[in-house]
Amino acid sequence: MANTININTNKTTDKYIKTFDVADDPLVFTLIRVSPYSLESMILGVFDSKESLLCRLTRVMDRPAADEEFKIEVHQLRNLTMEKDLD
């Protein structure tokens, strides 16, 4: 959740800078396949843990095609309320 830092000690006009800690946000992982022929990317799945992503990657790698490339991306999962709290 958002933390606040007091930047003014005057009690009548307190101002705050809203910050957020990256470690507080839930993470999601995506597995992306890049075609060696057309270089197009295709999302193979969105996962809630690295273990579930690695399970899918292991299954996909049982039948790899020539020069296939896989990418793993990590994203912070933030909702509208969390973003509006930063305003």
C-alpha positions as CSV (number, residue, x, y, z in Angstrom):
1,M,0.0,0.0,0.0
2,A,1.0,3.6,-0.4
3,N,3.3,5.1,2.3
4,T,3.4,8.8,3.0
5,I,6.4,11.0,3.7
6,N,5.8,14.3,5.6
7,I,7.7,17.0,3.7
8,N,6.4,20.0,5.7
9,T,6.4,20.3,9.5
10,N,3.8,23.1,9.5
11,K,0.7,21.4,10.9
12,T,-1.7,23.8,9.1
13,T,-0.6,22.9,5.6
14,D,0.8,19.4,5.8
15,K,1.9,18.1,2.4
16,Y,2.7,14.5,1.6
17,I,4.5,12.7,-1.1
18,K,2.8,9.4,-1.8
19,T,5.2,6.5,-2.5
20,F,4.7,2.8,-2.9
21,D,6.9,-0.2,-2.1
22,V,7.4,-2.5,-5.0
23,A,7.6,-5.5,-2.6
24,D,4.0,-4.9,-1.5
25,D,2.5,-5.4,-5.0
26,P,1.6,-8.8,-6.2
27,L,3.6,-10.1,-9.1
28,V,2.5,-11.9,-12.2
29,F,4.7,-13.8,-14.6
30,T,4.2,-14.1,-18.4
31,L,5.7,-16.7,-20.7
32,I,6.3,-15.5,-24.2
33,R,7.2,-17.5,-27.3
34,V,9.1,-15.8,-30.2
35,S,8.7,-17.5,-33.6
36,P,12.1,-18.0,-35.2
37,Y,10.6,-17.5,-38.7
38,S,8.3,-14.5,-38.4
39,L,9.8,-13.1,-35.1
40,E,6.2,-12.6,-33.8
41,S,5.6,-12.9,-30.1
42,M,2.8,-15.0,-28.6
43,I,1.9,-15.1,-24.9
44,L,1.7,-18.7,-23.8
45,G,0.3,-17.8,-20.4
46,V,0.1,-15.5,-17.4
47,F,1.0,-17.2,-14.1
48,D,0.7,-16.2,-10.4
49,S,4.0,-17.9,-9.3
50,K,7.3,-18.7,-10.8
51,E,6.8,-22.4,-10.0
52,S,3.7,-22.6,-12.2
53,L,5.5,-20.7,-15.0
54,L,8.5,-23.1,-14.8
55,C,6.1,-26.1,-14.9
56,R,4.6,-24.8,-18.2
57,L,8.0,-24.0,-19.6
58,T,9.2,-27.5,-18.8
59,R,6.1,-28.9,-20.6
60,V,6.7,-26.7,-23.6
61,M,10.4,-27.6,-23.8
62,D,9.5,-31.3,-24.1
63,R,8.8,-30.6,-27.8
64,P,11.0,-27.6,-28.7
65,A,11.1,-26.4,-32.3
66,A,14.3,-25.4,-34.0
67,D,15.6,-22.0,-32.8
68,E,12.5,-21.3,-30.6
69,E,13.0,-18.5,-28.1
70,F,11.1,-18.1,-24.9
71,K,11.0,-14.9,-22.7
72,I,9.9,-14.6,-19.1
73,E,8.5,-11.3,-18.0
74,V,7.6,-10.2,-14.5
75,H,4.9,-7.5,-14.0
76,Q,3.5,-5.7,-10.9
77,L,-0.2,-6.2,-10.5
78,R,-1.7,-2.9,-9.5
79,N,-5.4,-1.9,-9.3
80,L,-7.1,1.4,-10.0
81,T,-7.3,2.3,-6.3
82,M,-3.6,1.8,-5.8
83,E,-2.9,4.1,-8.8
84,K,-5.3,6.8,-7.7
85,D,-3.7,6.8,-4.2
86,L,-0.6,8.1,-5.8
87,D,-2.3,11.3,-7.1
